Amino acid sequence: MSVATAPGTVSATSPAARNLLLLRIAAWTILGAPLAWGVYRWFWGDGFGFDPVEEMLHYSGLTAVWVLIASLAITPVRRWTGFNALQKIRRLTGLWAFAYATMHLSVYVTIDQWFDWVLIVEDLRERPFILSGSAALALMVPLAVTSTKGWIRRLGRRWVSLHRLVYLSAGLALLHFWWGQKADLRNAVIAAAVLAVLLGARVWWAVQKRRRAA
Amino acid sequence: MTKRSWDTIPESEVTPEEVYLDRRQFIAAAGVAGAAAAALTPEGIAAAVRTVRAQRGASQEAQEYTWGAEMQDELSSYDLVTGHNNFYEFGTGKGDPARYSGEFRPRPWSVEVSGEVNKPGTYDLDDLYDPSWIEDRIYRLRCVEAWSLTIPWRGFALRNLISRVEPTSNAKYVAFETVYRPDEMPGQNRRVLDWPYVEGLRIDEAANELTFLATGLYGRDLPNQNGAPLRLVVPWKYGFKHIKSIVRIHFQETMPPTTWNLSAPQEYGFYANVNPNVDHPRWSQATHRVLPGIRRTDTLMFNGYADQVQHMYAGMDLARWY
């Protein structure tokens, strides 16, 4: 951050900068906690139980879904609470969601399917459950790639349009989550309800904006 | 030990008797020294089971160990068998049954035998079977979720009970029902499934030599989380057919409804035979994990028990009757 006191910027030692630093530290701590807990479980904890592959799949997948939902919660929460600094950790949250989804896929490809590409392709072709999850992650790839400052500058307005893909990705991720449940849909219902509120808020704002413009 | 028709493991893979006896003597000796400490570990329990057998007469042991002795070394640990369960009456997590089944009272227990039989009645569990029927059998258990365990059950062949109650010629199917006690089974307070849990077999399946009613495992009474005090064991079928805590056995002419089939008919059929060629809509059944391992193993037709059961399905389209 620039130390020069151009209009609109703050000095590194100002309270605003200190608060932002604290916010970033808090965000990294919260977002990294599931990973740290997973590493702890593996080396010093329960080793992910009697069926470690299944449990690692569940754990990484559940974390990915909730971090993705958290990234979509930032804008609505900022608008409802006026806590504008939250916007500064939105990109970080999205990238962590992508990281957890990638870990989830990695568990599936490595110690679940053992790189058996024939089986993986069969899974993709025959099972909407697998296809929905894979598509959700695939849609996150361009978003992660274009999350740098350079890409934001280069794409301009188109960056915003491109990043609306996250809504589709979240919908597919939720479908994957839903289909992954055997009979107990409680967790999937909770996630779906939260996601519905977050996406519904955006629809509401868009309608309001159009009404005002008209 | 007599070679039985269902003993599919080649003779060459069976532990030579002298090695087996040697090991048992060693275990028995070690057992004296460390019994108190070892008894609490799964290995200790396995050793204790073997020691008890070693102390009994050889002829009785041969009769007792009618099935699966050669799988002794593949046994899933006691902790695994009693800590990783699907028993939704106590919760949907694998650890929930062990965690939340402490309030369950498996005694006193009675079982109603009804329907198309000459000798219907409500039997106290101790009167339901003759003590001479009790035997130990080691069976593989293949869950529909593509994992497996190998479990030393104690119990009796269902065919013994069937002969005793004398089914009529109208008895084409056998229906089973789990107890409904929401006060003791917290999972029953949520309608995740349609309670009480019900299951069924065709009469020839029920009378098959493999079909077993377990009253114990690892030489002990069944723990609550494993379906105390009486559960079905059908090793060529997926785990969800193994109905637990049975209170009713009903003989009837029509195919009975089954809980998972009611819940998701396109995913779980009445037969539920282990079949690597017929996939679950959401995952392949061609392989499974032998827990607690992470490598996949090829799933065998009828879970490796084809010689004993495939004759019952001759001419049936098993992709249709999944």
Interface residues (C-beta under 8 A of the other chain):
Chain A: G49 F50 D51 P52 V53 E54 I111 W114 L119 E122 D123 E126 R127 F129 I130 W179 G180 K182 A183 D184 R186
Chain B: L80 G83 H84 Y88 T92 K94 G95 E145 W147 R190 V192 L193 W260 S263 A264 D279 P281 R282 W283 S284 A286 R289 L291 P292 I294 R295 R296
